[in-house]
C-alpha cells in the first residue's frame, strides 16, 4: 500500500495542474522548482508532498 495524501495536498496539487499544467514535467526535481515559484508553502515536507502528487498527476496525464 502507498501513502495516503490529505485533502489539502490533493486540492492544492489539482488546482496547480489545472492552472499551470503546461509548466509541469514528469521530473520531480524540475516540478519542485516550479511549485516553489508558484506557491508560498513554508514547510519543505509539505512542498515535497504537493510536488510528488503534481508529478504523479502529470505522469497520469501523459499516459492518456
mmCIF file as Biopython writes it, N, C-alpha, C and O atoms, coordinates in Angstrom:
data_model
#
loop_
_atom_site.group_PDB
_atom_site.id
_atom_site.type_symbol
_atom_site.label_atom_id
_atom_site.label_alt_id
_atom_site.label_comp_id
_atom_site.label_asym_id
_atom_site.label_entity_id
_atom_site.label_seq_id
_atom_site.pdbx_PDB_ins_code
_atom_site.Cartn_x
_atom_site.Cartn_y
_atom_site.Cartn_z
_atom_site.occupancy
_atom_site.B_iso_or_equiv
_atom_site.auth_seq_id
_atom_site.auth_asym_id
_atom_site.pdbx_PDB_model_num
ATOM 1   N N  . UNK A ? 1  ? 0.833  -1.179 0.000   1.0 0.0 1  A 1 
ATOM 2   C CA . UNK A ? 1  ? 0.000  0.000  0.000   1.0 0.0 1  A 1 
ATOM 3   C C  . UNK A ? 1  ? 0.873  1.236  0.000   1.0 0.0 1  A 1 
ATOM 4   O O  . UNK A ? 1  ? 1.954  1.267  0.589   1.0 0.0 1  A 1 
ATOM 5   N N  . UNK A ? 2  ? 0.369  2.256  -0.681  1.0 0.0 2  A 1 
ATOM 6   C CA . UNK A ? 2  ? 1.105  3.519  -0.733  1.0 0.0 2  A 1 
ATOM 7   C C  . UNK A ? 2  ? 0.691  4.439  0.392   1.0 0.0 2  A 1 
ATOM 8   O O  . UNK A ? 2  ? -0.166 4.110  1.212   1.0 0.0 2  A 1 
ATOM 9   N N  . UNK A ? 3  ? 1.309  5.581  0.412   1.0 0.0 3  A 1 
ATOM 10  C CA . UNK A ? 3  ? 0.985  6.579  1.421   1.0 0.0 3  A 1 
ATOM 11  C C  . UNK A ? 3  ? -0.247 7.352  0.986   1.0 0.0 3  A 1 
ATOM 12  O O  . UNK A ? 3  ? -0.450 7.583  -0.206  1.0 0.0 3  A 1 
ATOM 13  N N  . UNK A ? 4  ? -1.051 7.744  1.926   1.0 0.0 4  A 1 
ATOM 14  C CA . UNK A ? 4  ? -2.296 8.439  1.636   1.0 0.0 4  A 1 
ATOM 15  C C  . UNK A ? 4  ? -2.047 9.936  1.669   1.0 0.0 4  A 1 
ATOM 16  O O  . UNK A ? 4  ? -1.451 10.449 2.616   1.0 0.0 4  A 1 
ATOM 17  N N  . UNK A ? 5  ? -2.499 10.640 0.637   1.0 0.0 5  A 1 
ATOM 18  C CA . UNK A ? 5  ? -2.362 12.088 0.567   1.0 0.0 5  A 1 
ATOM 19  C C  . UNK A ? 5  ? -3.599 12.737 1.184   1.0 0.0 5  A 1 
ATOM 20  O O  . UNK A ? 5  ? -4.715 12.248 1.011   1.0 0.0 5  A 1 
ATOM 21  N N  . UNK A ? 6  ? -3.395 13.830 1.899   1.0 0.0 6  A 1 
ATOM 22  C CA . UNK A ? 6  ? -4.510 14.521 2.535   1.0 0.0 6  A 1 
ATOM 23  C C  . UNK A ? 6  ? -5.297 15.332 1.511   1.0 0.0 6  A 1 
ATOM 24  O O  . UNK A ? 6  ? -4.850 15.537 0.382   1.0 0.0 6  A 1 
ATOM 25  N N  . UNK A ? 7  ? -6.475 15.789 1.926   1.0 0.0 7  A 1 
ATOM 26  C CA . UNK A ? 7  ? -7.305 16.598 1.036   1.0 0.0 7  A 1 
ATOM 27  C C  . UNK A ? 7  ? -6.613 17.892 0.650   1.0 0.0 7  A 1 
ATOM 28  O O  . UNK A ? 7  ? -6.758 18.363 -0.478  1.0 0.0 7  A 1 
ATOM 29  N N  . UNK A ? 8  ? -5.862 18.472 1.578   1.0 0.0 8  A 1 
ATOM 30  C CA . UNK A ? 8  ? -5.143 19.715 1.292   1.0 0.0 8  A 1 
ATOM 31  C C  . UNK A ? 8  ? -4.138 19.519 0.164   1.0 0.0 8  A 1 
ATOM 32  O O  . UNK A ? 8  ? -4.074 20.327 -0.762  1.0 0.0 8  A 1 
ATOM 33  N N  . UNK A ? 9  ? -3.364 18.462 0.238   1.0 0.0 9  A 1 
ATOM 34  C CA . UNK A ? 9  ? -2.357 18.197 -0.791  1.0 0.0 9  A 1 
ATOM 35  C C  . UNK A ? 9  ? -3.018 17.950 -2.140  1.0 0.0 9  A 1 
ATOM 36  O O  . UNK A ? 9  ? -2.560 18.464 -3.160  1.0 0.0 9  A 1 
ATOM 37  N N  . UNK A ? 10 ? -4.090 17.169 -2.152  1.0 0.0 10 A 1 
ATOM 38  C CA . UNK A ? 10 ? -4.784 16.889 -3.406  1.0 0.0 10 A 1 
ATOM 39  C C  . UNK A ? 10 ? -5.418 18.147 -3.988  1.0 0.0 10 A 1 
ATOM 40  O O  . UNK A ? 10 ? -5.350 18.374 -5.196  1.0 0.0 10 A 1 
ATOM 41  N N  . UNK A ? 11 ? -6.034 18.964 -3.138  1.0 0.0 11 A 1 
ATOM 42  C CA . UNK A ? 11 ? -6.704 20.175 -3.614  1.0 0.0 11 A 1 
ATOM 43  C C  . UNK A ? 11 ? -5.697 21.158 -4.207  1.0 0.0 11 A 1 
ATOM 44  O O  . UNK A ? 11 ? -5.921 21.694 -5.292  1.0 0.0 11 A 1 
ATOM 45  N N  . UNK A ? 12 ? -4.598 21.395 -3.506  1.0 0.0 12 A 1 
ATOM 46  C CA . UNK A ? 12 ? -3.588 22.334 -3.991  1.0 0.0 12 A 1 
ATOM 47  C C  . UNK A ? 12 ? -2.951 21.809 -5.270  1.0 0.0 12 A 1 
ATOM 48  O O  . UNK A ? 12 ? -2.759 22.564 -6.223  1.0 0.0 12 A 1 
ATOM 49  N N  . UNK A ? 13 ? -2.627 20.533 -5.297  1.0 0.0 13 A 1 
ATOM 50  C CA . UNK A ? 13 ? -1.975 19.944 -6.470  1.0 0.0 13 A 1 
ATOM 51  C C  . UNK A ? 13 ? -2.868 19.998 -7.695  1.0 0.0 13 A 1 
ATOM 52  O O  . UNK A ? 13 ? -2.415 20.356 -8.783  1.0 0.0 13 A 1 
ATOM 53  N N  . UNK A ? 14 ? -4.136 19.644 -7.525  1.0 0.0 14 A 1 
ATOM 54  C CA . UNK A ? 14 ? -5.050 19.656 -8.664  1.0 0.0 14 A 1 
ATOM 55  C C  . UNK A ? 14 ? -5.279 21.064 -9.185  1.0 0.0 14 A 1 
ATOM 56  O O  . UNK A ? 14 ? -5.404 21.263 -10.394 1.0 0.0 14 A 1 
ATOM 57  N N  . UNK A ? 15 ? -5.337 22.048 -8.290  1.0 0.0 15 A 1 
ATOM 58  C CA . UNK A ? 15 ? -5.527 23.421 -8.754  1.0 0.0 15 A 1 
ATOM 59  C C  . UNK A ? 15 ? -4.282 23.929 -9.480  1.0 0.0 15 A 1 
ATOM 60  O O  . UNK A ? 15 ? -4.403 24.668 -10.456 1.0 0.0 15 A 1 
ATOM 61  N N  . UNK A ? 16 ? -3.087 23.545 -9.021  1.0 0.0 16 A 1 
ATOM 62  C CA . UNK A ? 16 ? -1.863 23.936 -9.715  1.0 0.0 16 A 1 
ATOM 63  C C  . UNK A ? 16 ? -1.791 23.320 -11.105 1.0 0.0 16 A 1 
ATOM 64  O O  . UNK A ? 16 ? -1.417 23.993 -12.066 1.0 0.0 16 A 1 
ATOM 65  N N  . UNK A ? 17 ? -2.146 22.052 -11.215 1.0 0.0 17 A 1 
ATOM 66  C CA . UNK A ? 17 ? -2.111 21.380 -12.515 1.0 0.0 17 A 1 
ATOM 67  C C  . UNK A ? 17 ? -3.171 21.968 -13.445 1.0 0.0 17 A 1 
ATOM 68  O O  . UNK A ? 17 ? -2.945 22.084 -14.650 1.0 0.0 17 A 1 
ATOM 69  N N  . UNK A ? 18 ? -4.324 22.338 -12.892 1.0 0.0 18 A 1 
ATOM 70  C CA . UNK A ? 18 ? -5.374 22.928 -13.725 1.0 0.0 18 A 1 
ATOM 71  C C  . UNK A ? 18 ? -4.952 24.295 -14.262 1.0 0.0 18 A 1 
ATOM 72  O O  . UNK A ? 18 ? -5.224 24.617 -15.418 1.0 0.0 18 A 1 
ATOM 73  N N  . UNK A ? 19 ? -4.291 25.096 -13.431 1.0 0.0 19 A 1 
ATOM 74  C CA . UNK A ? 19 ? -3.895 26.446 -13.846 1.0 0.0 19 A 1 
ATOM 75  C C  . UNK A ? 19 ? -2.611 26.449 -14.663 1.0 0.0 19 A 1 
ATOM 76  O O  . UNK A ? 19 ? -2.537 27.121 -15.692 1.0 0.0 19 A 1 
ATOM 77  N N  . UNK A ? 20 ? -1.606 25.713 -14.224 1.0 0.0 20 A 1 
ATOM 78  C CA . UNK A ? 20 ? -0.271 25.796 -14.811 1.0 0.0 20 A 1 
ATOM 79  C C  . UNK A ? 20 ? 0.207  24.439 -15.320 1.0 0.0 20 A 1 
ATOM 80  O O  . UNK A ? 20 ? 1.393  24.124 -15.224 1.0 0.0 20 A 1 
ATOM 81  N N  . UNK A ? 21 ? -0.682 23.654 -15.847 1.0 0.0 21 A 1 
ATOM 82  C CA . UNK A ? 21 ? -0.346 22.291 -16.260 1.0 0.0 21 A 1 
ATOM 83  C C  . UNK A ? 21 ? 0.757  22.195 -17.288 1.0 0.0 21 A 1 
ATOM 84  O O  . UNK A ? 21 ? 1.512  21.223 -17.295 1.0 0.0 21 A 1 
ATOM 85  N N  . UNK A ? 22 ? 0.867  23.190 -18.162 1.0 0.0 22 A 1 
ATOM 86  C CA . UNK A ? 22 ? 1.877  23.139 -19.215 1.0 0.0 22 A 1 
ATOM 87  C C  . UNK A ? 22 ? 3.291  23.359 -18.675 1.0 0.0 22 A 1 
ATOM 88  O O  . UNK A ? 22 ? 4.264  23.027 -19.353 1.0 0.0 22 A 1 
ATOM 89  N N  . UNK A ? 23 ? 3.419  23.910 -17.471 1.0 0.0 23 A 1 
ATOM 90  C CA . UNK A ? 23 ? 4.743  24.175 -16.898 1.0 0.0 23 A 1 
ATOM 91  C C  . UNK A ? 23 ? 5.341  22.948 -16.209 1.0 0.0 23 A 1 
ATOM 92  O O  . UNK A ? 23 ? 6.548  22.902 -15.971 1.0 0.0 23 A 1 
ATOM 93  N N  . UNK A ? 24 ? 4.513  21.956 -15.889 1.0 0.0 24 A 1 
ATOM 94  C CA . UNK A ? 24 ? 4.985  20.787 -15.153 1.0 0.0 24 A 1 
ATOM 95  C C  . UNK A ? 24 ? 5.441  19.696 -16.102 1.0 0.0 24 A 1 
ATOM 96  O O  . UNK A ? 24 ? 4.845  19.468 -17.154 1.0 0.0 24 A 1 
ATOM 97  N N  . UNK A ? 25 ? 6.519  19.025 -15.702 1.0 0.0 25 A 1 
ATOM 98  C CA . UNK A ? 25 ? 7.076  17.907 -16.461 1.0 0.0 25 A 1 
ATOM 99  C C  . UNK A ? 25 ? 6.892  16.631 -15.654 1.0 0.0 25 A 1 
ATOM 100 O O  . UNK A ? 25 ? 6.241  16.641 -14.610 1.0 0.0 25 A 1 
ATOM 101 N N  . UNK A ? 26 ? 7.460  15.542 -16.130 1.0 0.0 26 A 1 
ATOM 102 C CA . UNK A ? 26 ? 7.390  14.274 -15.407 1.0 0.0 26 A 1 
ATOM 103 C C  . UNK A ? 26 ? 8.546  14.110 -14.427 1.0 0.0 26 A 1 
ATOM 104 O O  . UNK A ? 26 ? 8.673  13.054 -13.806 1.0 0.0 26 A 1 
ATOM 105 N N  . UNK A ? 27 ? 9.386  15.121 -14.273 1.0 0.0 27 A 1 
ATOM 106 C CA . UNK A ? 27 ? 10.561 15.064 -13.408 1.0 0.0 27 A 1 
ATOM 107 C C  . UNK A ? 27 ? 10.262 15.762 -12.080 1.0 0.0 27 A 1 
ATOM 108 O O  . UNK A ? 27 ? 9.837  16.918 -12.070 1.0 0.0 27 A 1 
ATOM 109 N N  . UNK A ? 28 ? 10.480 15.073 -10.971 1.0 0.0 28 A 1 
ATOM 110 C CA . UNK A ? 28 ? 10.191 15.617 -9.649  1.0 0.0 28 A 1 
ATOM 111 C C  . UNK A ? 28 ? 11.032 16.848 -9.343  1.0 0.0 28 A 1 
ATOM 112 O O  . UNK A ? 28 ? 10.511 17.831 -8.818  1.0 0.0 28 A 1 
ATOM 113 N N  . UNK A ? 29 ? 12.321 16.814 -9.660  1.0 0.0 29 A 1 
ATOM 114 C CA . UNK A ? 29 ? 13.214 17.923 -9.323  1.0 0.0 29 A 1 
ATOM 115 C C  . UNK A ? 29 ? 12.815 19.205 -10.054 1.0 0.0 29 A 1 
ATOM 116 O O  . UNK A ? 29 ? 12.845 20.284 -9.462  1.0 0.0 29 A 1 
ATOM 117 N N  . UNK A ? 30 ? 12.446 19.105 -11.316 1.0 0.0 30 A 1 
ATOM 118 C CA . UNK A ? 30 ? 12.002 20.286 -12.069 1.0 0.0 30 A 1 
ATOM 119 C C  . UNK A ? 30 ? 10.675 20.801 -11.516 1.0 0.0 30 A 1 
ATOM 120 O O  . UNK A ? 30 ? 10.475 22.010 -11.394 1.0 0.0 30 A 1 
ATOM 121 N N  . UNK A ? 31 ? 9.775  19.887 -11.183 1.0 0.0 31 A 1 
ATOM 122 C CA . UNK A ? 31 ? 8.480  20.288 -10.640 1.0 0.0 31 A 1 
ATOM 123 C C  . UNK A ? 31 ? 8.628  20.954 -9.276  1.0 0.0 31 A 1 
ATOM 124 O O  . UNK A ? 31 ? 7.847  21.839 -8.928  1.0 0.0 31 A 1 
ATOM 125 N N  . UNK A ? 32 ? 9.626  20.531 -8.505  1.0 0.0 32 A 1 
ATOM 126 C CA . UNK A ? 32 ? 9.848  21.122 -7.192  1.0 0.0 32 A 1 
ATOM 127 C C  . UNK A ? 32 ? 10.189 22.605 -7.322  1.0 0.0 32 A 1 
ATOM 128 O O  . UNK A ? 32 ? 9.736  23.419 -6.517  1.0 0.0 32 A 1 
ATOM 129 N N  . UNK A ? 33 ? 10.971 22.954 -8.314  1.0 0.0 33 A 1 
ATOM 130 C CA . UNK A ? 33 ? 11.319 24.357 -8.551  1.0 0.0 33 A 1 
ATOM 131 C C  . UNK A ? 33 ? 10.096 25.153 -8.992  1.0 0.0 33 A 1 
ATOM 132 O O  . UNK A ? 33 ? 9.911  26.291 -8.560  1.0 0.0 33 A 1 
ATOM 133 N N  . UNK A ? 34 ? 9.263  24.570 -9.844  1.0 0.0 34 A 1 
ATOM 134 C CA . UNK A ? 34 ? 8.071  25.258 -10.327 1.0 0.0 34 A 1 
ATOM 135 C C  . UNK A ? 34 ? 7.081  25.480 -9.184  1.0 0.0 34 A 1 
ATOM 136 O O  . UNK A ? 34 ? 6.507  26.562 -9.071  1.0 0.0 34 A 1 
ATOM 137 N N  . UNK A ? 35 ? 6.876  24.476 -8.341  1.0 0.0 35 A 1 
ATOM 138 C CA . UNK A ? 35 ? 5.961  24.615 -7.201  1.0 0.0 35 A 1 
ATOM 139 C C  . UNK A ? 35 ? 6.472  25.683 -6.240  1.0 0.0 35 A 1 
ATOM 140 O O  . UNK A ? 35 ? 5.681  26.448 -5.688  1.0 0.0 35 A 1 
ATOM 141 N N  . UNK A ? 36 ? 7.782  25.740 -6.036  1.0 0.0 36 A 1 
ATOM 142 C CA . UNK A ? 36 ? 8.355  26.764 -5.157  1.0 0.0 36 A 1 
ATOM 143 C C  . UNK A ? 36 ? 8.125  28.161 -5.719  1.0 0.0 36 A 1 
ATOM 144 O O  . UNK A ? 36 ? 7.909  29.101 -4.954  1.0 0.0 36 A 1 
ATOM 145 N N  . UNK A ? 37 ? 8.166  28.314 -7.041  1.0 0.0 37 A 1 
ATOM 146 C CA . UNK A ? 37 ? 7.902  29.611 -7.672  1.0 0.0 37 A 1 
ATOM 147 C C  . UNK A ? 37 ? 6.446  30.024 -7.533  1.0 0.0 37 A 1 
ATOM 148 O O  . UNK A ? 37 ? 6.144  31.187 -7.267  1.0 0.0 37 A 1 
ATOM 149 N N  . UNK A ? 38 ? 5.540  29.060 -7.717  1.0 0.0 38 A 1 
ATOM 150 C CA . UNK A ? 38 ? 4.118  29.376 -7.803  1.0 0.0 38 A 1 
ATOM 151 C C  . UNK A ? 38 ? 3.428  29.501 -6.450  1.0 0.0 38 A 1 
ATOM 152 O O  . UNK A ? 38 ? 2.383  30.144 -6.354  1.0 0.0 38 A 1 
ATOM 153 N N  . UNK A ? 39 ? 3.985  28.907 -5.414  1.0 0.0 39 A 1 
ATOM 154 C CA . UNK A ? 39 ? 3.321  28.896 -4.109  1.0 0.0 39 A 1 
ATOM 155 C C  . UNK A ? 39 ? 4.236  29.443 -3.030  1.0 0.0 39 A 1 
ATOM 156 O O  . UNK A ? 39 ? 5.437  29.625 -3.230  1.0 0.0 39 A 1 
ATOM 157 N N  . UNK A ? 40 ? 3.628  29.700 -1.879  1.0 0.0 40 A 1 
ATOM 158 C CA . UNK A ? 40 ? 4.384  30.113 -0.702  1.0 0.0 40 A 1 
ATOM 159 C C  . UNK A ? 40 ? 4.144  29.093 0.402   1.0 0.0 40 A 1 
ATOM 160 O O  . UNK A ? 40 ? 3.534  29.411 1.423   1.0 0.0 40 A 1 
ATOM 161 N N  . UNK A ? 41 ? 4.612  27.895 0.205   1.0 0.0 41 A 1 
ATOM 162 C CA . UNK A ? 41 ? 4.448  26.831 1.191   1.0 0.0 41 A 1 
ATOM 163 C C  . UNK A ? 41 ? 5.654  26.884 2.121   1.0 0.0 41 A 1 
ATOM 164 O O  . UNK A ? 41 ? 6.783  26.692 1.669   1.0 0.0 41 A 1 
ATOM 165 N N  . UNK A ? 42 ? 5.441  27.143 3.418   1.0 0.0 42 A 1 
ATOM 166 C CA . UNK A ? 42 ? 6.573  27.336 4.323   1.0 0.0 42 A 1 
ATOM 167 C C  . UNK A ? 42 ? 7.342  26.056 4.650   1.0 0.0 42 A 1 
ATOM 168 O O  . UNK A ? 42 ? 8.539  26.110 4.933   1.0 0.0 42 A 1 
ATOM 169 N N  . UNK A ? 43 ? 6.682  24.934 4.616   1.0 0.0 43 A 1 
ATOM 170 C CA . UNK A ? 43 ? 7.299  23.675 5.027   1.0 0.0 43 A 1 
ATOM 171 C C  . UNK A ? 43 ? 7.865  22.938 3.814   1.0 0.0 43 A 1 
ATOM 172 O O  . UNK A ? 43 ? 7.193  22.791 2.794   1.0 0.0 43 A 1 
ATOM 173 N N  . UNK A ? 44 ? 9.107  22.479 3.940   1.0 0.0 44 A 1 
ATOM 174 C CA . UNK A ? 44 ? 9.730  21.720 2.860   1.0 0.0 44 A 1 
ATOM 175 C C  . UNK A ? 44 ? 9.030  20.381 2.664   1.0 0.0 44 A 1 
ATOM 176 O O  . UNK A ? 44 ? 8.872  19.924 1.532   1.0 0.0 44 A 1 
ATOM 177 N N  . UNK A ? 45 ? 8.614  19.757 3.743   1.0 0.0 45 A 1 
ATOM 178 C CA . UNK A ? 45 ? 7.930  18.467 3.657   1.0 0.0 45 A 1 
ATOM 179 C C  . UNK A ? 45 ? 6.596  18.599 2.930   1.0 0.0 45 A 1 
ATOM 180 O O  . UNK A ? 45 ? 6.263  17.768 2.085   1.0 0.0 45 A 1 
ATOM 181 N N  . UNK A ? 46 ? 5.838  19.630 3.255   1.0 0.0 46 A 1 
ATOM 182 C CA . UNK A ? 46 ? 4.553  19.847 2.597   1.0 0.0 46 A 1 
ATOM 183 C C  . UNK A ? 46 ? 4.748  20.173 1.120   1.0 0.0 46 A 1 
ATOM 184 O O  . UNK A ? 46 ? 4.005  19.685 0.268   1.0 0.0 46 A 1 
ATOM 185 N N  . UNK A ? 47 ? 5.758  21.008 0.817   1.0 0.0 47 A 1 
ATOM 186 C CA . UNK A ? 47 ? 6.044  21.336 -0.575  1.0 0.0 47 A 1 
ATOM 187 C C  . UNK A ? 47 ? 6.421  20.089 -1.363  1.0 0.0 47 A 1 
ATOM 188 O O  . UNK A ? 47 ? 5.994  19.928 -2.506  1.0 0.0 47 A 1 
ATOM 189 N N  . UNK A ? 48 ? 7.213  19.209 -0.767  1.0 0.0 48 A 1 
ATOM 190 C CA . UNK A ? 48 ? 7.601  17.983 -1.465  1.0 0.0 48 A 1 
ATOM 191 C C  . UNK A ? 48 ? 6.419  17.043 -1.658  1.0 0.0 48 A 1 
ATOM 192 O O  . UNK A ? 48 ? 6.340  16.349 -2.672  1.0 0.0 48 A 1 
ATOM 193 N N  . UNK A ? 49 ? 5.497  17.012 -0.696  1.0 0.0 49 A 1 
ATOM 194 C CA . UNK A ? 49 ? 4.293  16.192 -0.859  1.0 0.0 49 A 1 
ATOM 195 C C  . UNK A ? 49 ? 3.438  16.712 -2.008  1.0 0.0 49 A 1 
ATOM 196 O O  . UNK A ? 49 ? 2.945  15.933 -2.824  1.0 0.0 49 A 1 
ATOM 197 N N  . UNK A ? 50 ? 3.265  18.020 -2.069  1.0 0.0 50 A 1 
ATOM 198 C CA . UNK A ? 50 ? 2.495  18.624 -3.169  1.0 0.0 50 A 1 
ATOM 199 C C  . UNK A ? 50 ? 3.190  18.343 -4.492  1.0 0.0 50 A 1 
ATOM 200 O O  . UNK A ? 50 ? 2.536  17.978 -5.470  1.0 0.0 50 A 1 
ATOM 201 N N  . UNK A ? 51 ? 4.493  18.506 -4.533  1.0 0.0 51 A 1 
ATOM 202 C CA . UNK A ? 51 ? 5.248  18.266 -5.765  1.0 0.0 51 A 1 
ATOM 203 C C  . UNK A ? 51 ? 5.146  16.812 -6.205  1.0 0.0 51 A 1 
ATOM 204 O O  . UNK A ? 51 ? 5.011  16.535 -7.397  1.0 0.0 51 A 1 
ATOM 205 N N  . UNK A ? 52 ? 5.207  15.888 -5.265  1.0 0.0 52 A 1 
ATOM 206 C CA . UNK A ? 52 ? 5.081  14.477 -5.608  1.0 0.0 52 A 1 
ATOM 207 C C  . UNK A ? 52 ? 3.730  14.148 -6.211  1.0 0.0 52 A 1 
ATOM 208 O O  . UNK A ? 52 ? 3.636  13.369 -7.160  1.0 0.0 52 A 1 
ATOM 209 N N  . UNK A ? 53 ? 2.680  14.747 -5.656  1.0 0.0 53 A 1 
ATOM 210 C CA . UNK A ? 53 ? 1.346  14.484 -6.213  1.0 0.0 53 A 1 
ATOM 211 C C  . UNK A ? 53 ? 1.179  15.159 -7.568  1.0 0.0 53 A 1 
ATOM 212 O O  . UNK A ? 53 ? 0.534  14.604 -8.458  1.0 0.0 53 A 1 
ATOM 213 N N  . UNK A ? 54 ? 1.752  16.353 -7.737  1.0 0.0 54 A 1 
ATOM 214 C CA . UNK A ? 54 ? 1.721  17.028 -9.043  1.0 0.0 54 A 1 
ATOM 215 C C  . UNK A ? 54 ? 2.439  16.169 -10.080 1.0 0.0 54 A 1 
ATOM 216 O O  . UNK A ? 54 ? 1.956  16.013 -11.202 1.0 0.0 54 A 1 
ATOM 217 N N  . UNK A ? 55 ? 3.575  15.620 -9.712  1.0 0.0 55 A 1 
ATOM 218 C CA . UNK A ? 55 ? 4.334  14.768 -10.626 1.0 0.0 55 A 1 
ATOM 219 C C  . UNK A ? 55 ? 3.529  13.540 -11.005 1.0 0.0 55 A 1 
ATOM 220 O O  . UNK A ? 55 ? 3.517  13.126 -12.165 1.0 0.0 55 A 1 
ATOM 221 N N  . UNK A ? 56 ? 2.863  12.965 -10.034 1.0 0.0 56 A 1 
ATOM 222 C CA . UNK A ? 56 ? 2.027  11.791 -10.322 1.0 0.0 56 A 1 
ATOM 223 C C  . UNK A ? 56 ? 0.871  12.154 -11.254 1.0 0.0 56 A 1 
ATOM 224 O O  . UNK A ? 56 ? 0.550  11.393 -12.167 1.0 0.0 56 A 1 
ATOM 225 N N  . UNK A ? 57 ? 0.248  13.308 -11.030 1.0 0.0 57 A 1 
ATOM 226 C CA . UNK A ? 57 ? -0.848 13.741 -11.901 1.0 0.0 57 A 1 
ATOM 227 C C  . UNK A ? 57 ? -0.363 13.988 -13.321 1.0 0.0 57 A 1 
ATOM 228 O O  . UNK A ? 57 ? -1.060 13.642 -14.275 1.0 0.0 57 A 1 
ATOM 229 N N  . UNK A ? 58 ? 0.811  14.578 -13.481 1.0 0.0 58 A 1 
ATOM 230 C CA . UNK A ? 58 ? 1.328  14.837 -14.826 1.0 0.0 58 A 1 
ATOM 231 C C  . UNK A ? 58 ? 1.726  13.537 -15.517 1.0 0.0 58 A 1 
ATOM 232 O O  . UNK A ? 58 ? 1.562  13.413 -16.730 1.0 0.0 58 A 1 
ATOM 233 N N  . UNK A ? 59 ? 2.245  12.567 -14.767 1.0 0.0 59 A 1 
ATOM 234 C CA . UNK A ? 59 ? 2.581  11.281 -15.366 1.0 0.0 59 A 1 
ATOM 235 C C  . UNK A ? 59 ? 1.323  10.559 -15.819 1.0 0.0 59 A 1 
ATOM 236 O O  . UNK A ? 59 ? 1.313  9.943  -16.884 1.0 0.0 59 A 1 
ATOM 237 N N  . UNK A ? 60 ? 0.261  10.628 -15.020 1.0 0.0 60 A 1 
ATOM 238 C CA . UNK A ? 60 ? -1.002 10.005 -15.413 1.0 0.0 60 A 1 
ATOM 239 C C  . UNK A ? 60 ? -1.591 10.684 -16.638 1.0 0.0 60 A 1 
ATOM 240 O O  . UNK A ? 60 ? -2.172 10.025 -17.501 1.0 0.0 60 A 1 
ATOM 241 N N  . UNK A ? 61 ? -1.442 12.001 -16.714 1.0 0.0 61 A 1 
ATOM 242 C CA . UNK A ? 61 ? -1.968 12.763 -17.858 1.0 0.0 61 A 1 
ATOM 243 C C  . UNK A ? 61 ? -1.231 12.375 -19.140 1.0 0.0 61 A 1 
ATOM 244 O O  . UNK A ? 61 ? -1.848 12.277 -20.200 1.0 0.0 61 A 1 
ATOM 245 N N  . UNK A ? 62 ? 0.064  12.156 -19.054 1.0 0.0 62 A 1 
ATOM 246 C CA . UNK A ? 62 ? 0.868  11.805 -20.217 1.0 0.0 62 A 1 
ATOM 247 C C  . UNK A ? 62 ? 0.517  10.415 -20.735 1.0 0.0 62 A 1 
ATOM 248 O O  . UNK A ? 62 ? 0.637  10.157 -21.933 1.0 0.0 62 A 1 
ATOM 249 N N  . UNK A ? 63 ? 0.090  9.525  -19.860 1.0 0.0 63 A 1 
ATOM 250 C CA . UNK A ? 63 ? -0.232 8.161  -20.279 1.0 0.0 63 A 1 
ATOM 251 C C  . UNK A ? 63 ? -1.523 8.104  -21.082 1.0 0.0 63 A 1 
ATOM 252 O O  . UNK A ? 63 ? -1.718 7.177  -21.868 1.0 0.0 63 A 1 
ATOM 253 N N  . UNK A ? 64 ? -2.397 9.069  -20.899 1.0 0.0 64 A 1 
ATOM 254 C CA . UNK A ? 64 ? -3.672 9.065  -21.627 1.0 0.0 64 A 1 
ATOM 255 C C  . UNK A ? 64 ? -3.489 9.456  -23.040 1.0 0.0 64 A 1 
ATOM 256 O O  . UNK A ? 64 ? -4.459 9.506  -23.797 1.0 0.0 64 A 1 
#
